[in-house]
Every structure is written in C-alpha cells, then in structure tokens.
Amino acid sequence: MFVVGHCNGKAETKDQQRRRELPSLRHYVLVKQEEAKIQVYSRQSPTALWNIRVIEGLESLLDLDISETITLNIPLIDIYDRIVFEK
C-alpha cells in the first residue's frame, strides 16, 4: 500500500506521522505545493526503517516498486500538470 499527501512547508503533522505507522504501508509520498519537489518515504517491511528520497525538478521521475514485478513510474511534469509556481 502507498499513500500520497501534500506538504505545505510546515513541520510534519501528527496525522502524517500516524499514517507512517500503518503496518501495510510501504511508500508514503509527500508532494510540495510551492515547488516541484517530492519526499518519498519507503520501507521493505513493517519493521524496517524508513528510507527517505527527495525528487526535485519537473524533468524528474517518481518511481515506486509496488510489488516485486510492478514499478509505478510517474513524471513530475504530470504530477504538477497545470500548476503555476510563484517566483
């Protein structure tokens, strides 16, 4: 299972912390609103530590191993489609 949420630049909320405690959760993705930047929390098992990756730039690709045979690949340009960033 994976969850996608948005990040508004403030400190991590208790709700976000609770979601990462779900035993079946393998990936937790936070999408920044102000810039093309995504934080990906991933783990291999419920007892494993979380690995954190940061993906930046519209030319980048979000890739998640959903199962041993399936990888989800989403270009950031598609995630941020129709978003205009303030300068």
N, CA, C and O atoms as a GROMACS GRO file, in nm:
protein
  348
    1MET      N    1   0.084  -0.117   0.000
    1MET     CA    2   0.000   0.000   0.000
    1MET      C    3   0.089   0.124   0.000
    1MET      O    4   0.198   0.123   0.059
    2PHE      N    5   0.042   0.230  -0.068
    2PHE     CA    6   0.111   0.358  -0.060
    2PHE      C    7   0.011   0.470  -0.045
    2PHE      O    8  -0.104   0.457  -0.086
    3VAL      N    9   0.055   0.581   0.014
    3VAL     CA   10  -0.029   0.698   0.039
    3VAL      C   11   0.041   0.819  -0.019
    3VAL      O   12   0.163   0.834  -0.007
    4VAL      N   13  -0.036   0.907  -0.083
    4VAL     CA   14   0.017   1.033  -0.134
    4VAL      C   15  -0.053   1.145  -0.060
    4VAL      O   16  -0.175   1.147  -0.049
    5GLY      N   17   0.026   1.239  -0.010
    5GLY     CA   18  -0.029   1.355   0.058
    5GLY      C   19   0.042   1.480   0.011
    5GLY      O   20   0.141   1.472  -0.062
    6HIS      N   21  -0.007   1.595   0.052
    6HIS     CA   22   0.060   1.719   0.014
    6HIS      C   23   0.132   1.777   0.134
    6HIS      O   24   0.095   1.753   0.249
    7CYS      N   25   0.236   1.852   0.106
    7CYS     CA   26   0.318   1.913   0.210
    7CYS      C   27   0.310   2.064   0.192
    7CYS      O   28   0.339   2.115   0.084
    8ASN      N   29   0.271   2.135   0.294
    8ASN     CA   30   0.253   2.279   0.281
    8ASN      C   31   0.370   2.359   0.336
    8ASN      O   32   0.357   2.479   0.361
    9GLY      N   33   0.484   2.295   0.355
    9GLY     CA   34   0.603   2.366   0.401
    9GLY      C   35   0.616   2.375   0.552
    9GLY      O   36   0.720   2.416   0.602
   10LYS      N   37   0.513   2.337   0.625
   10LYS     CA   38   0.519   2.339   0.772
   10LYS      C   39   0.576   2.206   0.821
   10LYS      O   40   0.595   2.113   0.743
   11ALA      N   41   0.601   2.198   0.948
   11ALA     CA   42   0.653   2.075   1.007
   11ALA      C   43   0.554   1.960   0.986
   11ALA      O   44   0.434   1.981   0.967
   12GLU      N   45   0.607   1.840   0.988
   12GLU     CA   46   0.524   1.722   0.970
   12GLU      C   47   0.413   1.718   1.076
   12GLU      O   48   0.438   1.744   1.194
   13THR      N   49   0.293   1.687   1.033
   13THR     CA   50   0.179   1.683   1.124
   13THR      C   51   0.171   1.547   1.193
   13THR      O   52   0.231   1.449   1.148
   14LYS      N   53   0.096   1.542   1.302
   14LYS     CA   54   0.074   1.416   1.372
   14LYS      C   55   0.000   1.316   1.282
   14LYS      O   56   0.024   1.196   1.291
   15ASP      N   57  -0.088   1.366   1.196
   15ASP     CA   58  -0.160   1.280   1.102
   15ASP      C   59  -0.062   1.212   1.007
   15ASP      O   60  -0.075   1.092   0.981
   16GLN      N   61   0.034   1.285   0.957
   16GLN     CA   62   0.135   1.226   0.868
   16GLN      C   63   0.218   1.122   0.943
   16GLN      O   64   0.251   1.018   0.888
   17GLN      N   65   0.253   1.151   1.067
   17GLN     CA   66   0.329   1.056   1.148
   17GLN      C   67   0.249   0.928   1.170
   17GLN      O   68   0.304   0.818   1.161
   18ARG      N   69   0.119   0.942   1.201
   18ARG     CA   70   0.032   0.825   1.225
   18ARG      C   71   0.021   0.738   1.101
   18ARG      O   72   0.024   0.615   1.110
   19ARG      N   73   0.008   0.800   0.985
   19ARG     CA   74  -0.003   0.723   0.861
   19ARG      C   75   0.119   0.635   0.839
   19ARG      O   76   0.108   0.522   0.793
   20ARG      N   77   0.236   0.688   0.872
   20ARG     CA   78   0.359   0.609   0.851
   20ARG      C   79   0.369   0.492   0.948
   20ARG      O   80   0.454   0.406   0.931
   21GLU      N   81   0.283   0.488   1.050
   21GLU     CA   82   0.283   0.377   1.145
   21GLU      C   83   0.197   0.260   1.098
   21GLU      O   84   0.197   0.154   1.161
   22LEU      N   85   0.123   0.277   0.988
   22LEU     CA   86   0.040   0.168   0.935
   22LEU      C   87   0.130   0.051   0.893
   22LEU      O   88   0.221   0.072   0.814
   23PRO      N   89   0.106  -0.070   0.943
   23PRO     CA   90   0.196  -0.182   0.914
   23PRO      C   91   0.204  -0.218   0.764
   23PRO      O   92   0.310  -0.259   0.718
   24SER      N   93   0.096  -0.202   0.689
   24SER     CA   94   0.098  -0.242   0.549
   24SER      C   95   0.152  -0.133   0.456
   24SER      O   96   0.164  -0.156   0.335
   25LEU      N   97   0.183  -0.017   0.510
   25LEU     CA   98   0.230   0.094   0.428
   25LEU      C   99   0.375   0.075   0.387
   25LEU      O  100   0.463   0.060   0.473
   26ARG      N  101   0.401   0.074   0.256
   26ARG     CA  102   0.539   0.059   0.205
   26ARG      C  103   0.595   0.190   0.154
   26ARG      O  104   0.716   0.214   0.162
   27HIS      N  105   0.508   0.276   0.102
   27HIS     CA  106   0.552   0.404   0.048
   27HIS      C  107   0.460   0.515   0.097
   27HIS      O  108   0.338   0.500   0.100
   28TYR      N  109   0.520   0.626   0.136
   28TYR     CA  110   0.445   0.744   0.175
   28TYR      C  111   0.507   0.860   0.099
   28TYR      O  112   0.626   0.889   0.114
   29VAL      N  113   0.427   0.927   0.016
   29VAL     CA  114   0.477   1.030  -0.075
   29VAL      C  115   0.418   1.164  -0.036
   29VAL      O  116   0.296   1.179  -0.028
   30LEU      N  117   0.504   1.263  -0.011
   30LEU     CA  118   0.461   1.399   0.018
   30LEU      C  119   0.495   1.488  -0.101
   30LEU      O  120   0.611   1.495  -0.143
   31VAL      N  121   0.396   1.555  -0.154
   31VAL     CA  122   0.412   1.641  -0.271
   31VAL      C  123   0.409   1.786  -0.224
   31VAL      O  124   0.311   1.831  -0.166
   32LYS      N  125   0.517   1.860  -0.250
   32LYS     CA  126   0.523   2.002  -0.214
   32LYS      C  127   0.434   2.082  -0.308
   32LYS      O  128   0.423   2.051  -0.426
   33GLN      N  129   0.369   2.185  -0.254
   33GLN     CA  130   0.280   2.269  -0.333
   33GLN      C  131   0.353   2.385  -0.400
   33GLN      O  132   0.314   2.428  -0.508
   34GLU      N  133   0.459   2.435  -0.337
   34GLU     CA  134   0.523   2.557  -0.384
   34GLU      C  135   0.631   2.535  -0.489
   34GLU      O  136   0.672   2.630  -0.556
   35GLU      N  137   0.677   2.411  -0.505
   35GLU     CA  138   0.785   2.381  -0.599
   35GLU      C  139   0.775   2.234  -0.641
   35GLU      O  140   0.706   2.154  -0.577
   36ALA      N  141   0.845   2.201  -0.749
   36ALA     CA  142   0.846   2.063  -0.798
   36ALA      C  143   0.942   1.981  -0.713
   36ALA      O  144   1.057   1.958  -0.751
   37LYS      N  145   0.893   1.937  -0.599
   37LYS     CA  146   0.975   1.863  -0.503
   37LYS      C  147   0.887   1.764  -0.429
   37LYS      O  148   0.782   1.799  -0.376
   38ILE      N  149   0.933   1.639  -0.426
   38ILE     CA  150   0.857   1.532  -0.364
   38ILE      C  151   0.947   1.457  -0.266
   38ILE      O  152   1.062   1.428  -0.296
   39GLN      N  153   0.893   1.427  -0.147
   39GLN     CA  154   0.964   1.344  -0.050
   39GLN      C  155   0.899   1.206  -0.053
   39GLN      O  156   0.777   1.193  -0.043
   40VAL      N  157   0.982   1.103  -0.068
   40VAL     CA  158   0.932   0.966  -0.074
   40VAL      C  159   0.989   0.888   0.044
   40VAL      O  160   1.111   0.873   0.057
   41TYR      N  161   0.901   0.838   0.130
   41TYR     CA  162   0.939   0.752   0.240
   41TYR      C  163   0.906   0.609   0.197
   41TYR      O  164   0.793   0.580   0.160
   42SER      N  165   1.005   0.521   0.201
   42SER     CA  166   0.985   0.382   0.158
   42SER      C  167   1.046   0.287   0.259
   42SER      O  168   1.146   0.318   0.324
   43ARG      N  169   0.984   0.169   0.271
   43ARG     CA  170   1.041   0.062   0.355
   43ARG      C  171   1.004  -0.072   0.294
   43ARG      O  172   0.906  -0.083   0.221
   44GLN      N  173   1.084  -0.173   0.326
   44GLN     CA  174   1.063  -0.306   0.269
   44GLN      C  175   0.967  -0.391   0.351
   44GLN      O  176   0.903  -0.481   0.297
   45SER      N  177   0.958  -0.364   0.480
   45SER     CA  178   0.871  -0.444   0.568
   45SER      C  179   0.819  -0.354   0.680
   45SER      O  180   0.872  -0.245   0.702
   46PRO      N  181   0.714  -0.400   0.751
   46PRO     CA  182   0.658  -0.318   0.859
   46PRO      C  183   0.757  -0.285   0.971
   46PRO      O  184   0.739  -0.185   1.041
   47THR      N  185   0.860  -0.366   0.989
   47THR     CA  186   0.956  -0.342   1.096
   47THR      C  187   1.082  -0.270   1.047
   47THR      O  188   1.168  -0.234   1.128
   48ALA      N  189   1.094  -0.249   0.917
   48ALA     CA  190   1.213  -0.184   0.861
   48ALA      C  191   1.210  -0.034   0.886
   48ALA      O  192   1.103   0.025   0.904
   49LEU      N  193   1.325   0.026   0.886
   49LEU     CA  194   1.336   0.171   0.897
   49LEU      C  195   1.295   0.235   0.764
   49LEU      O  196   1.309   0.174   0.658
   50TRP      N  197   1.246   0.358   0.770
   50TRP     CA  198   1.206   0.431   0.651
   50TRP      C  199   1.329   0.489   0.582
   50TRP      O  200   1.416   0.548   0.646
   51ASN      N  201   1.336   0.471   0.450
   51ASN     CA  202   1.436   0.538   0.367
   51ASN      C  203   1.368   0.661   0.308
   51ASN      O  204   1.254   0.654   0.264
   52ILE      N  205   1.438   0.773   0.306
   52ILE     CA  206   1.380   0.897   0.254
   52ILE      C  207   1.456   0.939   0.130
   52ILE      O  208   1.579   0.947   0.130
   53ARG      N  209   1.380   0.966   0.024
   53ARG     CA  210   1.435   1.017  -0.102
   53ARG      C  211   1.369   1.149  -0.133
   53ARG      O  212   1.250   1.167  -0.107
   54VAL      N  213   1.444   1.240  -0.189
   54VAL     CA  214   1.389   1.367  -0.235
   54VAL      C  215   1.404   1.371  -0.386
   54VAL      O  216   1.513   1.349  -0.439
   55ILE      N  217   1.294   1.399  -0.455
   55ILE     CA  218   1.295   1.409  -0.601
   55ILE      C  219   1.259   1.552  -0.637
   55ILE      O  220   1.156   1.604  -0.593
   56GLU      N  221   1.344   1.616  -0.716
   56GLU     CA  222   1.323   1.757  -0.749
   56GLU      C  223   1.329   1.780  -0.900
   56GLU      O  224   1.402   1.711  -0.971
   57GLY      N  225   1.251   1.877  -0.947
   57GLY     CA  226   1.255   1.919  -1.086
   57GLY      C  227   1.149   1.852  -1.172
   57GLY      O  228   1.122   1.733  -1.157
   58LEU      N  229   1.091   1.930  -1.260
   58LEU     CA  230   0.984   1.878  -1.346
   58LEU      C  231   1.032   1.769  -1.442
   58LEU      O  232   0.951   1.692  -1.493
   59GLU      N  233   1.162   1.763  -1.468
   59GLU     CA  234   1.216   1.661  -1.558
   59GLU      C  235   1.240   1.528  -1.488
   59GLU      O  236   1.277   1.430  -1.553
   60SER      N  237   1.220   1.523  -1.356
   60SER     CA  238   1.245   1.402  -1.277
   60SER      C  239   1.129   1.304  -1.286
   60SER      O  240   1.021   1.336  -1.336
   61LEU      N  241   1.154   1.184  -1.235
   61LEU     CA  242   1.057   1.074  -1.241
   61LEU      C  243   1.037   1.016  -1.101
   61LEU      O  244   1.134   0.985  -1.032
   62LEU      N  245   0.912   1.002  -1.060
   62LEU     CA  246   0.878   0.933  -0.936
   62LEU      C  247   0.862   0.786  -0.970
   62LEU      O  248   0.777   0.750  -1.052
   63ASP      N  249   0.944   0.700  -0.909
   63ASP     CA  250   0.933   0.556  -0.932
   63ASP      C  251   0.915   0.485  -0.799
   63ASP      O  252   0.991   0.505  -0.704
   64LEU      N  253   0.812   0.401  -0.794
   64LEU     CA  254   0.780   0.325  -0.672
   64LEU      C  255   0.768   0.178  -0.708
   64LEU      O  256   0.694   0.142  -0.799
   65ASP      N  257   0.839   0.093  -0.634
   65ASP     CA  258   0.825  -0.051  -0.651
   65ASP      C  259   0.701  -0.095  -0.574
   65ASP      O  260   0.704  -0.109  -0.452
   66ILE      N  261   0.593  -0.115  -0.647
   66ILE     CA  262   0.465  -0.152  -0.587
   66ILE      C  263   0.466  -0.299  -0.543
   66ILE      O  264   0.410  -0.334  -0.439
   67SER      N  265   0.530  -0.382  -0.623
   67SER     CA  266   0.546  -0.524  -0.590
   67SER      C  267   0.678  -0.570  -0.650
   67SER      O  268   0.753  -0.490  -0.705
   68GLU      N  269   0.706  -0.698  -0.639
   68GLU     CA  270   0.831  -0.749  -0.696
   68GLU      C  271   0.834  -0.738  -0.848
   68GLU      O  272   0.941  -0.734  -0.909
   69THR      N  273   0.717  -0.732  -0.910
   69THR     CA  274   0.711  -0.729  -1.056
   69THR      C  275   0.655  -0.599  -1.114
   69THR      O  276   0.657  -0.580  -1.235
   70ILE      N  277   0.605  -0.510  -1.029
   70ILE     CA  278   0.542  -0.388  -1.078
   70ILE      C  279   0.611  -0.265  -1.020
   70ILE      O  280   0.627  -0.252  -0.898
   71THR      N  281   0.653  -0.175  -1.110
   71THR     CA  282   0.709  -0.046  -1.070
   71THR      C  283   0.621   0.063  -1.129
   71THR      O  284   0.593   0.063  -1.249
   72LEU      N  285   0.580   0.156  -1.046
   72LEU     CA  286   0.500   0.270  -1.089
   72LEU      C  287   0.595   0.384  -1.123
   72LEU      O  288   0.676   0.424  -1.039
   73ASN      N  289   0.587   0.437  -1.246
   73ASN     CA  290   0.671   0.548  -1.290
   73ASN      C  291   0.582   0.664  -1.331
   73ASN      O  292   0.499   0.650  -1.421
   74ILE      N  293   0.599   0.779  -1.264
   74ILE     CA  294   0.519   0.897  -1.295
   74ILE      C  295   0.613   1.017  -1.311
   74ILE      O  296   0.684   1.051  -1.216
   75PRO      N  297   0.615   1.080  -1.428
   75PRO     CA  298   0.695   1.201  -1.443
   75PRO      C  299   0.640   1.314  -1.356
   75PRO      O  300   0.518   1.331  -1.346
   76LEU      N  301   0.729   1.390  -1.292
   76LEU     CA  302   0.683   1.500  -1.209
   76LEU      C  303   0.607   1.603  -1.290
   76LEU      O  304   0.519   1.670  -1.237
   77ILE      N  305   0.640   1.617  -1.417
   77ILE     CA  306   0.568   1.713  -1.501
   77ILE      C  307   0.420   1.676  -1.510
   77ILE      O  308   0.335   1.765  -1.525
   78ASP      N  309   0.387   1.545  -1.499
   78ASP     CA  310   0.246   1.503  -1.498
   78ASP      C  311   0.181   1.528  -1.363
   78ASP      O  312   0.063   1.563  -1.356
   79ILE      N  313   0.257   1.511  -1.256
   79ILE     CA  314   0.203   1.537  -1.122
   79ILE      C  315   0.170   1.685  -1.106
   79ILE      O  316   0.069   1.721  -1.046
   80TYR      N  317   0.256   1.770  -1.159
   80TYR     CA  318   0.240   1.914  -1.146
   80TYR      C  319   0.173   1.977  -1.269
   80TYR      O  320   0.186   2.097  -1.292
   81ASP      N  321   0.102   1.898  -1.345
   81ASP     CA  322   0.032   1.947  -1.464
   81ASP      C  323  -0.063   2.061  -1.425
   81ASP      O  324  -0.140   2.049  -1.329
   82ARG      N  325  -0.059   2.168  -1.499
   82ARG     CA  326  -0.144   2.288  -1.481
   82ARG      C  327  -0.114   2.365  -1.352
   82ARG      O  328  -0.196   2.446  -1.309
   83ILE      N  329   0.001   2.342  -1.290
   83ILE     CA  330   0.040   2.416  -1.172
   83ILE      C  331   0.136   2.527  -1.215
   83ILE      O  332   0.232   2.503  -1.288
   84VAL      N  333   0.109   2.649  -1.170
   84VAL     CA  334   0.196   2.762  -1.196
   84VAL      C  335   0.264   2.798  -1.065
   84VAL      O  336   0.197   2.834  -0.968
   85PHE      N  337   0.395   2.789  -1.061
   85PHE     CA  338   0.469   2.819  -0.940
   85PHE      C  339   0.495   2.969  -0.930
   85PHE      O  340   0.528   3.033  -1.030
   86GLU      N  341   0.479   3.022  -0.810
   86GLU     CA  342   0.511   3.164  -0.786
   86GLU      C  343   0.661   3.180  -0.774
   86GLU      O  344   0.729   3.091  -0.723
   87LYS      N  345   0.712   3.290  -0.821
   87LYS     CA  346   0.857   3.312  -0.814
   87LYS      C  347   0.894   3.395  -0.696
   87LYS      O  348   1.012   3.423  -0.675
   0.00000   0.00000   0.00000
